[in-house]
Amino acid sequence: MPTCLAAVLSTLLLLANNGAAAATADTGTDPAIVIDKYLQHYVVETDGGYRLTVDNIKTIVLPRALQAHSQYVISYNTSLDDISELEAFTIKPDGRRIAAPPPQIKDQQDPAASEAPMFQNARLKIIAFSDVAVGDQVAVRYVLTRKNALFPGHFEDLSSSQFYASKQFHLIYDMPESMTLYADAVGFAPVPAASAASAAGRKVYQWKYISGPNRRIESDSVSYLDYGKRLAVSTFPDYAAFARAWRARARTQAAVTPAIAALAREVTAGLDTPRAKALALSEWVRHHIGYVPLPIGAGGVAPHPAATVLGNRYGDCKDHAILLEALLGAAGIDSSAALVNSSNAYRLPHAPTLGIFNHVITYIPALGLYLDASSDSVEAGYLPSALLGKPVLLAASATLARTPSMQPEFNRMLARVEVGRNGSGRLDVVRTASGALAEAYRQAVRDTAPTERARFVERMLQALGQHGDGRFDAGLVDGAGDEYRMGFAGVSDNLADLPGPAGVATSFNFWGGTAESVAAMAEEKRRTQDFICPALDAADETVITFAPGIRILPLPQALSVNAAGLSYQAAYARQANRVLVTRSLRFRHAGRTCTPADYLRMRAPLERMLRDLRSRIIVKAG
């Protein structure tokens, strides 16, 4: 779940008027720039270190590309890497080359670790090109020397295309002959060995990117790495070997010290089951150890010693996992680090590579329990939604597994609407999030300033086509637990355009409820890519009270849909001058992703549900 209110409610404005507006999306190859040359040349040594030369030249075609492409950022780690032979130019159409002067090449700590001295080696070299205009080329060349391999004696790399026209995209791996390089290539063509000259005792592998149009990335699509053009190379023959190499770097860091043992006893005092102890220890780490959001690799692959993490009270994801592993060990509970992708990649390339793993969590085999002690948005016992249904690499057993594809999550909404004789109205909406969603919403609201909440309410009223004022109430029920409530109240002078006939919406739906969920699922007219289809469980109740003198015309018809894993019920009942609208939505699928074929079966039921959600109660005055 997102970590700020604006992110949690990012699609809300599209749905407030009971419509599902299509989001702007990529339409294929972006014409804003052209990649004239991208050359990535590795010379790898037997210890796993290497010398990487990068040549990158691109042409700025459209003005909108100027801001993003007038600078170039190199991420590196001073304990692992050296940067040298750096050259950066703006090349004018007449051939003039304007070098980026030294003051425009800055070296700074990665902002993600700016307040974490333990990660001061994570650096960014930021190059600002000079006098860049549309039609210019920007060029950079540098050498990165990896002096300390992440995995001694091994090498791996993951590359993917960008959504730009590419004239030359060339990847070269000059390897010791003793190191076999395994590859998983899609959209990259191997260069015949005869055209790759190599020195004695070495072998050169080369691939060239197959340029061509890209398919637009569809809403909620799985990662482009799952289906698009990519090249994964690795000297690891399989994921078991990769896991063993990871474990070799990490296992000694989970040593149980007297301080860790004492803390484990304190936190688990009075708890009588391994599960209760595990949850309590994970919660302690989650609440007391600050999180430094560096992906694996940027801070190395070996976590800091658990004692150091405890002493400093901060760390990245692998540091949280190693401290939790030590605490669990002190409590007599065996656990394992679990490497996972925390974005939207659901497949692993055949060639094992660190590039696909950007997060570490904890797995307890005896309990079948996954814990993410670095997450601020879920309590122990649940996982962030982005980690559900994901392949994971278990370091202790050197095996692949998969996280659960669903967990208890429930959304319910109660809306009370009063419509006055002149069409004015009042709305009171309470959204209750339960299960895995409770902490996510609780944290989101806490991270959002009151002024931003007020702006949110104002935008909500505008999106509903109303004028007036309102308020946002958070924490109606707060504290730790599996339930959290938020409220919205608004006063409008034109809720119904009376004397009419006028239509009053039957859905005033906020914060991840039924209308938002259905609209998100139905956003694409057709799909060609697998997409994320989370389990849904929502129920809405709307009570609309009309002032005396307002006539209620025939109500919309009830609807029941049970198809393609979707269960949707809508009912309308009149009680004197009130209309009660009840809706429920449930969706279950065998996994966390659905296919285009699944979507074909869903599309018609989703359209029926959308029509119902857009329905209105027709009224007249007099």
Long-range contacts (C-beta under 8 A, 24 or more apart in sequence): 1-377, 1-378, 1-384, 1-385, 1-437, 1-440, 1-441, 1-444, 2-377, 2-440, 2-444, 3-376, 3-377, 3-443, 3-444, 3-447, 4-444, 4-447, 4-448, 5-444, 5-445, 5-447, 5-448, 5-452, 5-453, 5-456, 6-448, 6-452, 6-456, 7-444, 8-440, 8-441, 8-444, 8-511, 8-512, 9-456, 9-510, 9-511, 11-516, 11-519, 11-520, 12-460, 12-463, 12-510, 12-511, 12-516, 13-459, 13-460, 13-463, 14-519, 15-509, 15-515, 15-516, 15-519, 16-460, 16-463, 16-464, 16-509, 16-510, 17-463, 17-464, 17-465, 17-505, 18-505, 18-506, 18-507, 18-509, 18-515, 18-613, 18-614, 19-519, 19-614, 20-518, 20-519, 20-520, 20-522, 20-523, 20-610, 22-523, 23-219, 23-523, 25-216, 25-217, 25-218, 25-219, 26-163, 26-214, 26-216, 26-217, 27-216, 28-163, 28-213, 28-214, 28-215, 28-216, 29-163, 29-164, 29-165, 29-213, 29-214, 30-163, 30-164, 31-61, 31-62, 31-165, 32-60, 32-61, 32-62, 32-64, 32-65, 32-164, 33-58, 33-59, 33-60, 33-61, 33-62, 33-65, 33-69, 33-164, 34-58, 34-59, 34-61, 34-164, 34-165, 34-166, 34-167, 35-162, 35-164, 35-165, 35-166, 35-167, 35-168, 35-169, 36-137, 36-167, 36-168, 37-167, 37-168, 38-166, 38-168, 38-169, 38-170, 38-209, 39-168, 39-170, 39-172, 40-159, 40-170, 40-171, 40-172, 41-172, 41-174, 42-155, 42-157, 42-172, 42-173, 42-174, 43-174, 44-155, 44-173, 44-174, 44-175, 44-176, 44-179, 45-176, 46-153, 46-176, 46-178, 46-179, 47-149, 47-152, 47-153, 48-146, 48-149, 48-150, 48-151, 48-152, 48-153, 48-154, 48-155, 49-145, 49-146, 49-147, 49-148, 49-149, 50-145, 50-146, 50-155, 51-143, 51-144, 51-145, 51-146, 52-143, 52-144, 52-145, 52-146, 53-85, 53-141, 53-142, 53-143, 54-140, 54-141, 54-142, 54-143, 54-144, 55-139, 55-140, 55-141, 56-139, 56-140, 56-141, 57-91, 57-137, 57-138, 57-139, 58-137, 58-138, 58-139, 58-164, 59-135, 59-136, 59-137, 60-132, 60-133, 60-134, 60-135, 60-136, 60-137, 60-138, 61-134, 61-135, 62-134, 63-134, 66-132, 66-133, 66-134, 69-132, 69-138, 70-128, 70-129, 70-132, 70-138, 71-126, 71-127, 71-128, 71-129, 72-126, 72-127, 72-129, 72-138, 72-140, 73-124, 73-125, 73-126, 73-127, 74-124, 74-125, 74-127, 74-142, 74-144, 75-110, 75-122, 75-123, 75-124, 75-298, 76-123, 76-124, 76-125, 76-144, 77-121, 77-122, 77-123, 77-298, 77-299, 77-300, 78-121, 78-123, 79-121, 79-148, 79-300, 80-121, 80-146, 80-147, 80-148, 80-150, 80-300, 81-144, 81-145, 81-146, 81-147, 82-144, 82-145, 82-147, 83-125, 83-142, 83-143, 83-144, 83-145, 84-142, 84-143, 84-145, 85-141, 85-142, 85-143, 86-125, 86-127, 86-140, 86-141, 86-142, 86-143, 87-139, 87-140, 87-141, 87-142, 88-127, 88-129, 88-138, 88-139, 88-140, 88-141, 89-129, 89-138, 89-139, 89-140, 90-129, 90-130, 90-131, 90-132, 90-136, 90-137, 90-138, 90-139, 91-136, 91-137, 91-138, 91-139, 92-136, 93-135, 93-136, 98-130, 98-131, 99-130, 100-127, 100-128, 100-129, 100-130, 101-130, 104-128, 104-129, 104-130, 110-294, 110-298, 112-292, 112-293, 112-294, 112-298, 113-292, 113-294, 113-299, 116-290, 116-292, 116-314, 118-292, 118-304, 118-308, 118-312, 118-314, 118-315, 119-292, 119-294, 119-299, 119-316, 121-299, 122-294, 122-298, 122-299, 150-297, 150-300, 150-301, 150-354, 151-245, 151-246, 151-249, 151-301, 153-235, 154-234, 154-235, 154-236, 154-245, 155-179, 155-181, 155-233, 155-234, 155-235, 156-232, 156-233, 156-234, 156-235, 156-236, 156-242, 156-351, 156-352, 156-353, 156-354, 156-355, 157-231, 157-232, 157-233, 157-234, 157-353, 157-355, 158-225, 158-230, 158-231, 158-232, 158-233, 158-349, 158-353, 158-354, 158-355, 158-356, 159-188, 159-230, 159-231, 159-232, 160-224, 160-225, 160-228, 160-229, 160-230, 160-231, 161-187, 161-209, 161-214, 161-228, 161-229, 161-230, 163-214, 165-211, 166-209, 166-211, 167-211, 168-208, 169-208, 169-209, 169-211, 170-206, 170-207, 170-208, 170-209, 171-206, 171-207, 171-208, 171-209, 171-231, 172-196, 172-204, 172-205, 172-206, 173-204, 173-205, 173-206, 173-233, 174-198, 174-202, 174-203, 174-204, 175-202, 175-203, 175-204, 175-205, 175-235, 176-201, 176-202, 176-203, 177-201, 177-202, 177-203, 179-235, 180-235, 180-237, 181-205, 181-233, 181-234, 181-235, 182-233, 182-234, 182-235, 182-236, 182-237, 182-350, 182-351, 183-207, 183-231, 183-232, 183-233, 183-234, 183-351, 184-230, 184-231, 184-232, 184-233, 184-349, 184-350, 184-351, 185-230, 185-231, 185-232, 186-228, 186-229, 186-230, 186-231, 187-228, 187-229, 187-230, 188-229, 188-230, 188-231, 205-233, 207-231, 215-528, 215-529, 217-529, 218-524, 218-527, 218-528, 218-529, 218-531, 219-520, 219-523, 219-524, 219-531, 220-520, 220-523, 220-531, 220-532, 220-533, 221-344, 221-529, 221-530, 221-531, 221-532, 222-344, 222-345, 222-346, 222-347, 222-529, 222-530, 222-531, 222-532, 222-593, 223-341, 223-343, 223-344, 223-345, 223-346, 225-345, 225-347, 225-349, 225-356, 226-345, 226-346, 226-347, 226-530, 227-529, 227-530, 230-349, 232-349, 232-350, 232-351, 232-353, 232-355, 232-356, 233-351, 233-353, 234-351, 234-352, 234-353, 236-351, 236-352, 238-352, 239-348, 239-352, 239-393, 239-398, 239-400, 240-398, 240-399, 241-352, 241-398, 242-352, 242-393, 243-339, 243-393, 243-394, 243-395, 243-397, 243-398, 243-399, 244-398, 246-301, 246-337, 246-339, 246-393, 246-395, 247-337, 247-395, 247-396, 247-398, 249-301, 249-302, 250-301, 250-302, 250-303, 250-318, 250-322, 250-337, 250-395, 251-395, 253-302, 253-303, 253-304, 253-305, 253-306, 253-322, 254-306, 254-322, 254-325, 254-326, 254-329, 255-305, 255-306, 255-307, 255-326, 256-306, 256-326, 256-329, 256-330, 257-306, 257-307, 257-326, 259-307, 259-310, 259-311, 260-306, 260-307, 260-310, 260-323, 260-326, 260-327, 260-330, 261-330, 263-310, 263-327, 263-330, 264-327, 264-328, 264-330, 264-331, 265-330, 267-327, 268-331, 274-331, 274-332, 274-333, 274-364, 274-366, 274-367, 275-367, 275-369, 277-328, 277-331, 277-333, 278-328, 278-331, 278-333, 278-335, 278-364, 278-367, 278-369, 278-371, 278-380, 279-371, 279-380, 279-381, 280-380, 281-324, 281-327, 281-328, 281-331, 282-324, 282-362, 282-371, 282-373, 282-380, 283-379, 283-380, 284-327, 285-320, 285-323, 285-324, 285-327, 285-373, 285-374, 286-320, 286-373, 286-374, 286-375, 286-376, 286-379, 286-380, 288-313, 289-313, 289-314, 289-315, 289-319, 289-320, 289-323, 289-373, 289-374, 290-314, 290-315, 291-315, 291-316, 291-317, 291-320, 291-374, 291-376, 292-316, 292-319, 295-358, 295-359, 296-339, 296-354, 296-357, 296-358, 296-359, 296-360, 297-354, 297-355, 301-354, 303-360, 316-374, 317-359, 317-360, 317-361, 317-374, 318-360, 320-360, 320-373, 320-374, 321-360, 321-361, 321-362, 321-373, 321-374, 323-373, 324-362, 324-371, 324-373, 325-362, 328-362, 328-364, 333-364, 333-366, 334-364, 334-365, 334-366, 334-396, 335-362, 335-363, 335-364, 335-365, 335-396, 336-362, 336-363, 336-364, 336-365, 336-394, 336-395, 336-396, 336-397, 337-361, 337-362, 337-363, 337-394, 337-395, 337-396, 338-362, 338-363, 338-370, 338-392, 338-393, 338-394, 338-395, 338-401, 339-392, 339-393, 339-395, 340-387, 340-390, 340-391, 340-392, 340-393, 340-403, 341-390, 341-391, 342-384, 342-386, 342-387, 343-386, 344-386, 344-532, 346-389, 346-390, 346-391, 346-530, 346-592, 346-593, 347-391, 348-391, 348-400, 357-393, 359-387, 361-387, 361-392, 363-392, 363-394, 363-401, 365-397, 370-403, 370-404, 376-443, 377-439, 377-440, 377-443, 377-444, 378-436, 378-439, 378-440, 379-438, 379-439, 379-480, 379-482, 382-407, 382-408, 382-435, 382-436, 382-439, 383-407, 383-436, 384-440, 385-436, 385-534, 388-534, 388-592, 389-591, 389-592, 389-593, 390-592, 405-535, 405-589, 405-590, 405-591, 405-592, 406-534, 406-535, 406-588, 406-592, 407-435, 407-436, 407-535, 408-434, 408-435, 408-436, 408-482, 409-434, 409-435, 409-436, 409-437, 409-535, 409-536, 409-537, 410-434, 410-435, 410-437, 410-537, 410-538, 410-539, 411-437, 411-511, 411-512, 411-513, 411-514, 411-537, 411-538, 411-539, 412-538, 412-539, 412-540, 412-541, 413-509, 413-510, 413-511, 413-513, 413-514, 413-538, 413-539, 413-540, 413-541, 413-542, 414-540, 414-541, 414-542, 414-543, 415-508, 415-509, 415-540, 415-541, 415-542, 415-543, 416-542, 416-543, 416-545, 417-495, 417-504, 417-508, 417-542, 417-543, 417-544, 417-545, 418-544, 418-545, 418-547, 419-495, 419-496, 419-504, 419-544, 419-545, 419-546, 419-547, 419-550, 419-619, 420-495, 420-547, 421-498, 421-547, 421-548, 421-549, 421-550, 421-621, 422-498, 423-493, 423-494, 423-495, 423-496, 423-497, 423-498, 423-502, 424-491, 424-492, 424-493, 424-494, 424-495, 425-466, 425-491, 425-492, 425-495, 425-496, 426-489, 426-490, 426-491, 426-492, 427-470, 427-488, 427-489, 427-490, 427-491, 427-492, 427-495, 427-508, 428-487, 428-488, 428-489, 429-487, 429-488, 429-489, 429-508, 429-510, 430-476, 430-485, 430-486, 430-487, 431-485, 431-486, 431-487, 431-488, 431-510, 431-511, 431-512, 431-513, 432-477, 432-483, 432-484, 432-485, 433-483, 433-484, 433-485, 433-486, 433-511, 433-512, 434-482, 434-483, 434-484, 435-482, 437-484, 437-512, 438-481, 438-482, 438-483, 438-484, 439-484, 441-484, 441-486, 441-511, 442-475, 442-478, 442-484, 445-474, 445-475, 445-486, 446-474, 457-488, 457-490, 460-488, 460-490, 460-510, 461-490, 461-492, 464-490, 464-492, 464-505, 464-508, 465-494, 466-490, 466-492, 466-493, 466-494, 466-495, 467-492, 467-493, 467-494, 468-492, 468-493, 486-511, 496-550, 496-619, 498-550, 498-619, 498-620, 498-621, 499-620, 499-621, 499-622, 500-618, 500-619, 500-620, 500-621, 501-553, 501-618, 501-619, 501-620, 502-618, 502-619, 502-620, 503-616, 503-617, 503-618, 503-619, 504-544, 504-616, 504-617, 504-619, 505-616, 506-542, 506-544, 506-556, 506-572, 506-579, 506-581, 506-613, 506-615, 506-616, 506-617, 507-540, 507-542, 507-581, 507-583, 507-613, 507-614, 508-542, 509-540, 509-613, 512-538, 513-538, 513-540, 514-538, 514-539, 514-540, 514-583, 514-584, 514-585, 514-613, 515-613, 517-585, 517-587, 518-568, 518-585, 518-606, 518-609, 518-610, 518-613, 519-610, 519-613, 521-587, 521-602, 521-606, 522-603, 522-606, 522-607, 522-609, 522-610, 524-599, 526-596, 526-599, 526-603, 527-596, 527-599, 528-596, 529-596, 530-593, 530-594, 530-595, 530-596, 531-593, 531-594, 531-599, 532-592, 532-593, 532-594, 533-587, 533-589, 533-592, 533-593, 533-594, 533-598, 534-587, 534-592, 535-587, 535-588, 535-589, 536-585, 536-586, 536-587, 537-585, 537-586, 538-584, 538-585, 538-586, 539-582, 539-583, 539-584, 539-585, 540-581, 540-582, 540-583, 540-584, 541-580, 541-581, 541-582, 541-583, 542-580, 542-581, 542-582, 543-578, 543-579, 543-580, 543-581, 544-578, 544-579, 544-581, 544-617, 545-577, 545-578, 546-577, 546-578, 546-579, 546-619, 547-577, 548-577, 549-621, 549-622, 550-577, 550-619, 550-620, 550-621, 551-619, 551-620, 551-621, 551-622, 552-577, 552-579, 552-617, 552-618, 552-619, 553-617, 553-618, 553-619, 553-620, 554-618, 555-579, 555-617, 556-612, 556-615, 556-616, 556-617, 559-608, 559-609, 559-612, 561-605, 561-608, 561-609, 563-601, 563-602, 563-604, 563-605, 564-598, 564-601, 564-602, 564-605, 565-589, 565-602, 566-602, 566-605, 566-606, 566-609, 568-605, 568-609, 568-612, 570-612, 579-617, 583-612, 583-613, 585-609
